[in-house]
Every structure is written in structure tokens, then in C-alpha cells.
Amino acid sequence: MARPPGLSARLKLTLSYAGFLMVAGVLLLAVVWVFLLRYVPDGNLVSESPGSRPALFVPNRSDLERAFVPRAAAALGFLLVLGLVGGWVLAGRMLAPLARITDATRLAATGSLSHRIRLPGRKDEFRELADAFDGMLARLEAHVAEQQRFAANASHELRTPLTVTQTLLEVARSEPGRDPAELVERLHTVNARAIDLTEALLVLSRANQRAFAEEHVDLSLLAEEATETLLPLAEKEGIAIETSSGPAPTAGSQPLLLQMVTNLVHNAIVHNLPAAGVVRVRTTTDSSGVLLTVANTGPEIAPALAATLTEPFQRGAERRHSEHAGVGLGLAIVESIVGAHDGTLLIEPRPGGGLLVSVRLPASARR
């Protein structure tokens, strides 16, 4: 935004300091006049001395004014110079931290987010601002790094089906007598994966931008809908689904929250035991809000690995091979949706194998 030139903050503070000193000096002289000089009579004053001693000369108001006014003017001039010089120096010292913050802002505007102000000294307004700015830069740097990593991973994941498609087409062109049915089936599978990945990226972007209107949602109904939708997949994989749904009213986007629950249940089915696996889905309400828990049996997962499962394209070490294995964005989407609804997500390894995923969301005032 273009702005017309104006006085600097340092000059304004200098003029303010000098003006304050001048006003204080004038007020002091006014006090001297009001409480001293105004009571001195004007005219020639001679005090009579008894005996042969000569009469004493007593200065009148005019005499005092002639002696006082030049010195008062000189004092005011000294105060003006002192105010300008001292104010300029003091303003420079006071605004020095602001100059460092401004320099850091300009560096950040050029894309350098690794710079930190690290303003030394005791806590004051400037240091609070500098610390807040350093914290903002740290969050921005982490966010940019995450976005760059996400973009690189997304490009890699999208390149894979495109490369496979190109390879299949080249094979079909070089072998015109090959059965087209096999080629069409493989192209359909690869294309479906690319579509799933693109749709997952769109959902993730929508959740990150909070581009939705809030409405009343009962999380227990969404849990039931998600389990019913995924029941055929669970039966095909030999996984049992157990549900315990109590009323869990919250506010948010129903499609996004349904996507969240569906991803959790789908993830619990895909990451499970080959046989006799179980997925337990439960919704409750307490004083802290509504709680959704999805627990599954499965392979042992190290706590360090569990902490990284919400990163985009991060997959568990023991993911089962299945045409429903997903694109590696399930829990990343869940984390974004939970964050967009001001909730918390907790992923913990279960003793004996599997995961326990807990989602806590604010309770809706409407019951």
C-alpha cells in the first residue's frame, strides 16, 4: 500500500519530549510569576534606616523582571535544545528494538523464514512483540516446510499412476495383438487410484481452509453410517465391527465429519489381523465435549511410528496388501478435519497390537 511520506516515529517522539520540557518550563515560570512576582509592588522603593545609616535600595517588580526574564528565556532555550538532543537520543534507544523487528519483517517478506529476532533484555512491550514475531516465524517456517514436503509427496504419488498408465499404453502400442481386456482392467485400477488420491487432496485442502458452514451434527449417527457403509469391506476382510454409540452432539460440517469417521474406520479395517480381527467404534459425551474412539486389533506399532501416522503419505509398516489400501492420506485428513473443528486427536498403540484413536470435539449447545 503506497503511503505519502510523513514524520518518523523517532522525530515525533523527539518533538514530544522537547514540547513536554518546554511546557513544564513555562508552567514553572508561570508559578514563579503567580506566587512571587505579582506580589512585589512596582515603583521606586527605599527603606528608611534609623540614625546616620544610608537608606537601603529595595528592587521593585520591574527590576526583578529585567533581571529574571532574560535568564528565564535562556533557561527555556536550554530546555529546548536539551529536549531536542536528549529526545533524539532517547527515542533512538527506545526504538532500536523496533528497527530490529522491522528488519526481520523485511527478511521474512523476501522468503527468509529462518531468521529470528531473539531480542535480549527483560520483558516489555517490544520484547513481547519480538517473541510473538519469532513464534509466528517458527510456525510459518514449519508450515511452509510441511507444505513443501506435502507437495513433493503428492507429486510423487500422482506421478506413479501416470507413469504406470504411460507404460501400459506403450506396451499396448508395441504389442497390438495383446488382449485389451487385461489392459483396460489395469488402466481402470490405476485411474481409480489417481482419482482417489486427487479427491483426498481436495478434501484435505478444504479441511485446512475451514471452507464449510457449521451445522448441528450427531457424531453417533455418523459413526453408525460409516460402519454400515464399510461393513461389506469388513466382512470381506474377515473383520468384526463392534459399535457402542451414545448421543454425541457437536457442530461442524457433516460431510467432513463423516469423512473423518469413515477414514478412521476404514483405516482400522485395513490395518488389522488377517483373521479374527476386531474394530470397536464408540461415541460418548462428557463435560469436556464429545468423544469418538476407534480401536482395532492388529500388528504391534512402535510409539515413535504411531506419532508419525498423521503425516501425509505416511503408512504403517505392516499395512495389509489390499485393493482398499488407500493413498496414504487417511489420518492426515482426519487430523486436518479435527483441527478445523477445534478438536484434538490422539493416536496410541494398544497393548498386544493395533491402535486406539481418540477424537474429542466441542459439544454442541443444542441437544
Secondary structure, DSSP 8 states (H G I E B T S, - for coil): --------HHHHHHHHHHHHHHHHHHHHHHHHHHHTGGGS--S-EEE--STTS--EEE--HHHHHHHHHHHHHHHHHHHHHHHHHHHHHHHHHHHHHHHHHHHHHHHHHTT--S------SS--HHHHHHHHHHHHHHHHHHHHHHHHHHHHHHHHHHHHHHHHHHHHHHHHHH-TTS-HHHHHHHHHHHHHHHHHHHHHHHHHHHHHHT-S--EEEEHHHHHHHHHHHHHHHHHHHTEEEEEEE---EEEE-HHHHHHHHHHHHHHHHHSS-SSSEEEEEEEEEETTEEEEEEEE--S---HHHHTTTTSTT---TT----TT---S-HHHHHHHHHHHTT-EEEEEE-TTSSEEEEEEE-B-S--
